[in-house]
Amino acid sequence: MGLGSNARSYLIRVEIPEGIKTSYESSNGGKKFEDASKLIEASFPTSMELIGEFFFNRCYALTTVTGLENTKVTKIYRNTFNNTAITSVTMPST
């Protein structure tokens, strides 16, 4: 699921596929979408359990995160949504 910096620069929406459990399931660690500056929306699968550091760092246009409330995520690491336009995130109920 890792993307090169050139590919990330064109993303506007991303839907993380069902079955992915952590943001560390790729060669670039947790920084999957770092610097995807045009990304505006991200959708999470119910299988997601952990979102690592800098996952959406410097995704300046990111305003919408969907599906997170239906995941198994119990912790979002620091700087996950650093330098984004996100104003709130709904976590799953425990």
DSSP file with accessible surface (Angstrom, degrees, kcal/mol):
  #  RESIDUE AA STRUCTURE BP1 BP2  ACC     N-H-->O    O-->H-N    N-H-->O    O-->H-N    TCO  KAPPA ALPHA  PHI   PSI    X-CA   Y-CA   Z-CA
    1    1 A M              0   0   77      0, 0.0    25,-0.1     0, 0.0     2,-0.1   0.000 360.0 360.0 360.0   0.0    0.0    0.0    0.0
    2    2 A G        -     0   0   34     23,-0.1     2,-0.4    31,-0.0    30,-0.1  -0.442 360.0-158.5 -70.5 144.3    3.0    2.3    0.0
    3    3 A L        -     0   0   58     29,-0.4     2,-0.0    -2,-0.1    -1,-0.0  -0.966  16.6-118.0-125.5 142.3    3.0    5.1   -2.6
    4    4 A G     >  -     0   0   49     -2,-0.4     4,-2.3     1,-0.1     5,-0.2  -0.336  34.6-108.2 -70.4 158.3    5.8    7.1   -4.1
    5    5 A S  H  > S+     0   0   87      1,-0.2     4,-1.3     2,-0.2    -1,-0.1   0.853 118.9  54.8 -60.2 -33.7    5.8   10.8   -3.4
    6    6 A N  H  4 S+     0   0  114      1,-0.2     4,-0.4     2,-0.2     3,-0.3   0.937 109.3  46.4 -66.2 -43.3    4.9   11.6   -7.0
    7    7 A A  H >4 S+     0   0   48      1,-0.2     3,-1.6     2,-0.2     4,-0.5   0.908 108.6  56.3 -64.8 -41.0    1.8    9.3   -6.9
    8    8 A R  H >< S+     0   0   28     -4,-2.3     3,-1.1     1,-0.3    30,-0.4   0.831  94.9  67.2 -60.9 -30.4    0.7   10.8   -3.6
    9    9 A S  T 3< S+     0   0   35     -4,-1.3    -1,-0.3    -3,-0.3    -2,-0.2   0.682 102.0  47.6 -68.2 -13.9    0.7   14.3   -5.1
   10   10 A Y  T <  S+     0   0  159     -3,-1.6    -1,-0.2    -4,-0.4    -2,-0.2   0.526  84.0 113.0-102.1  -8.9   -2.3   13.3   -7.3
   11   11 A L    <   +     0   0   42     -3,-1.1    27,-0.2    -4,-0.5     3,-0.1  -0.431  25.3 161.7 -68.3 136.0   -4.5   11.6   -4.7
   12   12 A I  S    S+     0   0  103      1,-0.4    28,-2.7    27,-0.2    29,-1.3   0.561  72.0  20.0-121.1 -23.2   -7.8   13.4   -3.8
   13   13 A R  E     -a   41   0A 111     27,-0.2    -1,-0.4    26,-0.2     2,-0.4  -0.995  63.5-170.7-145.8 141.4   -9.6   10.5   -2.2
   14   14 A V  E     -a   42   0A  19     27,-2.0    29,-2.2    -2,-0.3     2,-0.5  -0.999   8.5-166.8-136.1 135.8   -8.4    7.2   -0.7
   15   15 A E  E     -a   43   0A 125     -2,-0.4    29,-0.2    27,-0.2    27,-0.0  -0.969  21.3-141.2-119.4 111.4  -10.3    4.2    0.5
   16   16 A I        -     0   0    3     27,-2.5    32,-0.1    -2,-0.5     3,-0.1  -0.570  31.3-112.3 -73.1 128.2   -8.2    1.9    2.6
   17   17 A P    >   -     0   0   68      0, 0.0     3,-1.6     0, 0.0    -1,-0.1  -0.273  28.8 -98.7 -69.0 148.5   -9.1   -1.7    1.6
   18   18 A E  T 3  S+     0   0  117      1,-0.2     3,-0.1    26,-0.1    26,-0.0  -0.314 108.5  44.0 -58.3 142.1  -10.9   -4.1    4.0
   19   19 A G  T 3  S+     0   0   47      1,-0.4     2,-0.4    -3,-0.1    -1,-0.2   0.038  79.2 119.2 105.0 -24.8   -8.4   -6.5    5.6
   20   20 A I    <   +     0   0   28     -3,-1.6    -1,-0.4     1,-0.2     3,-0.1  -0.623  35.1 176.2 -73.3 127.0   -5.8   -3.9    6.4
   21   21 A K        +     0   0  104     -2,-0.4    28,-3.7     1,-0.2    29,-1.7   0.736  58.8  22.3-104.2 -32.7   -5.3   -3.8   10.2
   22   22 A T  B >   -c   50   0B  36     27,-0.2     3,-1.1    26,-0.2    -1,-0.2  -0.954  67.6-123.2-136.2 159.4   -2.5   -1.3   10.7
   23   23 A S  T 3  S+     0   0    0     27,-1.1     9,-0.3    -2,-0.3    28,-0.1   0.522 104.7  73.2 -76.3  -3.0   -1.0    1.6    8.9
   24   24 A Y  T 3   +     0   0   99     26,-0.2     2,-1.6     1,-0.2    -1,-0.2   0.312  61.4 109.5 -93.8  10.5    2.4   -0.1    9.1
   25   25 A E  S <  S+     0   0   84     -3,-1.1     2,-0.3     3,-0.1    -1,-0.2  -0.295  70.3  58.5 -85.1  52.9    1.5   -2.7    6.5
   26   26 A S  S >  S-     0   0   29     -2,-1.6     3,-1.1   -25,-0.1     6,-0.0  -0.979  94.5 -92.6-164.0 175.4    3.9   -1.4    3.8
   27   27 A S  T 3  S+     0   0  123     -2,-0.3     3,-0.1     1,-0.3    -3,-0.0   0.699 115.9  57.0 -71.3 -20.7    7.5   -0.6    3.1
   28   28 A N  T >  S-     0   0   50      1,-0.3     3,-1.4     2,-0.0    -1,-0.3   0.078  99.6-133.7-102.1  28.3    7.3    3.0    4.2
   29   29 A G  T <   -     0   0   29     -3,-1.1    -1,-0.3     1,-0.2     3,-0.2  -0.278  66.0 -23.0  61.8-141.7    6.1    2.3    7.7
   30   30 A G  T 3  S+     0   0    4      1,-0.2     2,-0.8    -6,-0.1     3,-0.3   0.497 114.4  90.4 -83.3  -2.8    3.2    4.4    9.0
   31   31 A K    X   +     0   0   93     -3,-1.4     3,-0.9     1,-0.2    -1,-0.2  -0.121  45.9 143.1 -90.4  43.8    3.7    7.4    6.6
   32   32 A K  T 3  S+     0   0    0     -2,-0.8   -29,-0.4    -9,-0.3    -1,-0.2   0.860  78.6  18.4 -51.3 -51.4    1.4    6.0    3.9
   33   33 A F  T >  S+     0   0    3     22,-1.8     3,-2.0    -3,-0.3    -1,-0.3   0.209  84.1 145.7-113.8  15.2   -0.1    9.3    2.7
   34   34 A E  T <  S+     0   0   22     -3,-0.9    24,-0.2     1,-0.3     3,-0.1  -0.269  74.8  15.3 -54.5 134.7    2.3   11.8    4.1
   35   35 A D  T 3  S+     0   0   62     22,-2.5     2,-2.1     1,-0.2    -1,-0.3   0.598  78.1 138.8  73.2  14.7    2.6   14.8    1.7
   36   36 A A    X   +     0   0    0     -3,-2.0     3,-1.8    21,-0.4    25,-0.2  -0.552  28.2 175.3 -82.1  74.9   -0.5   13.9   -0.3
   37   37 A S  T 3   +     0   0   50     -2,-2.1    24,-0.9     1,-0.3    -1,-0.2   0.667  69.0  49.0 -66.1 -17.1   -1.3   17.6   -0.2
   38   38 A K  T 3  S+     0   0  118    -30,-0.4    -1,-0.3   -27,-0.2     2,-0.2   0.486  79.1 121.2 -99.1  -3.6   -4.4   17.4   -2.5
   39   39 A L    <   +     0   0    0     -3,-1.8   -27,-0.2   -31,-0.2   -26,-0.2  -0.419  28.9 167.9 -63.5 126.4   -6.1   14.5   -0.5
   40   40 A I        +     0   0   81    -28,-2.7    24,-1.9     1,-0.3    23,-1.9   0.643  58.7  33.2-114.0 -21.3   -9.5   15.7    0.7
   41   41 A E  E     -ab  13  64A  55    -29,-1.3   -27,-2.0    22,-0.2     2,-0.4  -0.998  53.9-175.3-143.6 139.8  -11.2   12.5    1.9
   42   42 A A  E     -ab  14  65A   0     22,-2.1    24,-2.7    -2,-0.4     2,-0.4  -0.998   8.2-160.7-133.7 137.8  -10.1    9.2    3.5
   43   43 A S  E     -ab  15  66A  20    -29,-2.2   -27,-2.5    -2,-0.4    24,-0.2  -0.967   8.6-150.3-121.4 134.1  -12.2    6.2    4.3
   44   44 A F        -     0   0    9     22,-2.5    26,-0.1    -2,-0.4     2,-0.1  -0.810  12.4-127.9-105.6 144.3  -11.3    3.4    6.8
   45   45 A P    >   -     0   0    9      0, 0.0     3,-1.4     0, 0.0   -27,-0.0  -0.448  26.0-114.5 -82.4 160.1  -12.2   -0.3    6.7
   46   46 A T  T 3  S+     0   0   74      1,-0.3    26,-0.4    25,-0.1   -28,-0.1   0.749 113.1  66.7 -64.4 -21.3  -13.8   -2.0    9.7
   47   47 A S  T 3  S+     0   0   12     24,-0.1    -1,-0.3    25,-0.1    24,-0.1   0.652  73.0 115.4 -75.2 -13.9  -10.7   -4.1    9.9
   48   48 A M    <   +     0   0    0     -3,-1.4    24,-2.3     1,-0.1    25,-0.4  -0.339  29.4 163.2 -64.9 131.9   -8.4   -1.2   10.9
   49   49 A E        +     0   0   80    -28,-3.7    25,-1.0     1,-0.3    26,-0.5   0.596  60.5  26.9-119.7 -26.3   -7.0   -1.5   14.4
   50   50 A L  B     -c   22   0B  42    -29,-1.7   -27,-1.1    23,-0.2     2,-0.5  -0.994  52.4-162.3-147.3 135.8   -4.1    1.0   14.6
   51   51 A I  B     -d   76   0C   0     24,-1.1    26,-2.1    -2,-0.3    29,-0.1  -0.974  26.8-147.1-120.0 116.5   -3.2    4.3   12.8
   52   52 A G    >   -     0   0    0     -2,-0.5     3,-1.3     1,-0.2    -2,-0.0  -0.115  29.3 -63.5 -82.5 175.9    0.5    5.1   13.1
   53   53 A E  T 3  S+     0   0   50      1,-0.2    26,-0.2     2,-0.1    -1,-0.2  -0.223 114.4   4.1 -57.3 139.3    2.4    8.3   13.3
   54   54 A F  T >  S+     0   0   45     24,-0.7     3,-1.0    23,-0.1    -1,-0.2   0.624  78.6 145.4  63.2  17.9    2.4   10.8   10.4
   55   55 A F  T <  S+     0   0    0     -3,-1.3   -22,-1.8     1,-0.3    25,-0.1   0.890  87.1  14.1 -53.9 -43.8   -0.2    8.6    8.4
   56   56 A F  T >  S+     0   0    0     24,-2.1     3,-1.5    23,-0.2    -1,-0.3   0.044  91.6 154.4-118.7  23.4   -1.8   11.8    7.0
   57   57 A N  T <  S+     0   0    4     -3,-1.0   -22,-2.5     1,-0.3   -21,-0.4  -0.269  70.9   8.7 -57.1 134.9    0.9   14.3    7.9
   58   58 A R  T 3  S+     0   0   82     24,-1.8     2,-1.1   -24,-0.2    -1,-0.3   0.775  80.6 138.4  61.3  32.2    1.0   17.3    5.5
   59   59 A C    X   +     0   0    0     -3,-1.5     3,-2.0    23,-0.6    26,-0.6  -0.666  29.5 178.1 -96.5  72.6   -2.2   16.4    3.8
   60   60 A Y  T 3  S+     0   0  126     -2,-1.1    -1,-0.2     1,-0.3   -22,-0.1   0.752  70.7  47.7 -55.5 -31.2   -3.2   20.0    3.9
   61   61 A A  T 3  S+     0   0   36    -24,-0.9     2,-0.3   -25,-0.2    -1,-0.3   0.546  78.1 123.5 -90.1  -5.8   -6.6   19.6    2.1
   62   62 A L    <   +     0   0    0     -3,-2.0    23,-1.5    21,-0.2    24,-0.2  -0.401  19.1 147.4 -64.3 116.6   -7.8   16.6    4.1
   63   63 A T        +     0   0   80    -23,-1.9     2,-0.4    -2,-0.3    24,-0.3   0.577  53.0  57.6-120.3 -22.3  -11.2   17.6    5.6
   64   64 A T  E     +b   41   0A  57    -24,-1.9   -22,-2.1    22,-0.1     2,-0.4  -0.962  46.9 176.7-127.5 128.9  -13.1   14.4    5.8
   65   65 A V  E     -b   42   0A  29     -2,-0.4     2,-0.3   -24,-0.2    25,-0.2  -0.997  16.8-175.5-125.2 122.4  -12.5   11.0    7.4
   66   66 A T  E     +b   43   0A  48    -24,-2.7   -22,-2.5    -2,-0.4    -2,-0.0  -0.870  56.4  23.1-120.2 155.7  -15.2    8.4    7.2
   67   67 A G  S >  S+     0   0   12     -2,-0.3     3,-1.6   -24,-0.2     4,-0.1   0.254  79.7 114.2  82.8 -11.8  -15.6    4.9    8.6
   68   68 A L  G >  S+     0   0    1      1,-0.3     3,-1.8     2,-0.2     5,-0.3   0.884  71.2  60.2 -60.9 -35.9  -13.3    5.4   11.5
   69   69 A E  G 3  S+     0   0   78      1,-0.3    24,-0.5    22,-0.2    -1,-0.3   0.680 103.3  52.8 -66.6 -15.4  -16.2    5.1   14.0
   70   70 A N  G <  S+     0   0  105     -3,-1.6    -1,-0.3    22,-0.1    -2,-0.2   0.276  95.9  90.4-102.0   8.7  -16.8    1.6   12.7
   71   71 A T  S <  S-     0   0   10     -3,-1.8   -22,-0.1    -4,-0.1   -25,-0.1  -0.305  83.0-117.2 -94.0-175.6  -13.3    0.3   13.1
   72   72 A K        +     0   0  133    -24,-2.3   -23,-0.2   -26,-0.4     2,-0.1   0.141  63.6 140.4-104.6  14.7  -11.5   -1.4   16.0
   73   73 A V        +     0   0    2    -25,-0.4   -23,-0.2    -5,-0.3     3,-0.1  -0.399  20.1 167.6 -64.9 129.5   -9.0    1.5   16.4
   74   74 A T        +     0   0  117    -25,-1.0     2,-0.3     1,-0.3    -1,-0.2   0.484  65.7  34.8-115.8 -12.7   -8.3    2.3   20.1
   75   75 A K        -     0   0  115    -26,-0.5   -24,-1.1     2,-0.0     2,-0.5  -0.991  54.1-165.0-147.8 135.4   -5.3    4.6   19.5
   76   76 A I  B     -d   51   0C  46     -2,-0.3   -24,-0.2   -26,-0.1     3,-0.1  -0.991  32.2-128.1-115.7 122.1   -4.3    7.2   17.0
   77   77 A Y    >   -     0   0   77    -26,-2.1     3,-1.5    -2,-0.5   -23,-0.1  -0.218  34.8 -80.1 -69.6 161.0   -0.7    8.1   17.3
   78   78 A R  T 3  S+     0   0  174      1,-0.2   -24,-0.7     2,-0.1    -1,-0.1  -0.152 113.7  18.1 -59.2 149.3    0.6   11.6   17.6
   79   79 A N  T >  S+     0   0   48    -26,-0.2     3,-1.0   -25,-0.1    -1,-0.2   0.567  81.3 129.6  65.6  11.7    0.9   13.6   14.4
   80   80 A T  T <  S+     0   0    2     -3,-1.5   -24,-2.1     1,-0.3    -2,-0.1   0.927  88.2  23.1 -59.2 -45.0   -1.4   11.3   12.5
   81   81 A F  T >  S+     0   0   37    -26,-0.1     3,-0.8   -25,-0.1    -1,-0.3   0.017  92.0 148.7-110.8  27.7   -3.5   14.2   11.3
   82   82 A N  T <   +     0   0   62     -3,-1.0   -24,-1.8     1,-0.2   -23,-0.6  -0.367  69.4  10.3 -64.1 136.4   -0.8   16.8   11.7
   83   83 A N  T 3  S+     0   0   76      1,-0.2     2,-0.3   -26,-0.2    -1,-0.2   0.915 101.8 119.9  59.3  45.6   -1.0   19.7    9.1
   84   84 A T  S <  S-     0   0   30     -3,-0.8    -1,-0.2     2,-0.2   -24,-0.2  -0.779  74.2-116.9-123.4 176.5   -4.4   18.7    7.8
   85   85 A A        +     0   0   43    -23,-1.5     2,-0.2   -26,-0.6   -22,-0.1   0.270  69.2 131.1 -97.0  10.8   -7.8   20.6    7.7
   86   86 A I        +     0   0   29     -5,-0.2    -2,-0.2   -24,-0.2     3,-0.1  -0.445  30.3 177.4 -65.2 130.9   -9.4   18.0   10.0
   87   87 A T        +     0   0  142      1,-0.4     2,-0.3   -24,-0.3    -1,-0.2   0.627  66.3   5.9-108.5 -20.8  -11.2   19.7   12.8
   88   88 A S        -     0   0   93      2,-0.0    -1,-0.4   -23,-0.0     2,-0.4  -0.985  55.8-157.3-158.5 155.4  -12.7   16.5   14.5
   89   89 A V        -     0   0   47     -2,-0.3     2,-0.7    -3,-0.1   -23,-0.1  -1.000  17.5-137.3-135.2 133.5  -12.5   12.8   14.3
   90   90 A T        -     0   0   93     -2,-0.4     3,-0.1   -25,-0.2    -2,-0.0  -0.837  22.5-155.4 -95.1 117.5  -15.2   10.3   15.5
   91   91 A M        -     0   0   74     -2,-0.7   -22,-0.2     1,-0.1   -17,-0.1  -0.526  27.4 -92.6 -86.8 158.1  -13.6    7.4   17.3
   92   92 A P        -     0   0   19      0, 0.0     2,-0.2     0, 0.0   -22,-0.1  -0.345  42.7-109.8 -66.8 148.7  -15.3    4.0   17.6
   93   93 A S              0   0  120    -24,-0.5    -3,-0.0    -3,-0.1     0, 0.0  -0.549 360.0 360.0 -76.8 147.6  -17.3    3.4   20.8
   94   94 A T              0   0  172     -2,-0.2    -1,-0.0    -3,-0.1   -22,-0.0  -0.696 360.0 360.0-109.6 360.0  -15.7    0.9   23.2
